[in-house]
């Protein structure tokens, strides 16, 4: 009996929820921080800033959930349609489908005889899975999961949005913009590090990427708040 002792740790199975979580947390931090910074820069009081932050948290979390669900469900519908078509083709002409699978393996570098042997063995075991993976590029780890994406996005958005709101609550009312800005930059750096480590990616590019975009968003919103707040 063969034993395969060599094992490698790969993290692609985390892609679905990790993408949605990082997107949600980043959007929660940046959008709500930018919102409260813009309103504070426009001369509004602490109560108005907090109200805007809480409203942004609720609206943003629901928007993220709805947007993720609709977009990922569209992907899931497409995948299901492709799989249904493949099931039908396998039922109608399995020999042609086996030859098609062998052709894919030839394109990837196998000789014709070996490609046909591999295709025959995989077709005998689980033909739909073989075609889904090698012809359509659909794997179980990367399948679209609408509810998972929606839940991860909404929850992470809410967690991210709490950061600037807490900064407004605990910080002095006279320096709301500075307090929120500093807190947000630190939170974005932490998010970049956590996202990189969870996905096994380099830490520095990830941290800088989310931080630079967040700072840019806050700067533009603060400028808008100053301009329109000063307008008669």
Protein Blocks (a to p, Z undefined) as FASTA:
>chain_A
ZZdfbccddfklmmmmmmmmmmmmmmmmmmmmmmmmmmmmnopafklmmmmmmmmmmmmm
mmmmmmmmmmmmmmmmmmmmmmmmmmmmmmmmmmlmmmmmmmmmmmnopafklmmmmmmm
mmmmmmmlmmmmmmnopafklpccfklmmmmmmmmmmmmmmmmmmmmmmmcfklmmmmmm
mmmmmmmmmmmmmmmmmnopafklmmmmmmmmmmmmmmmmmmmmmmmmmpZZ
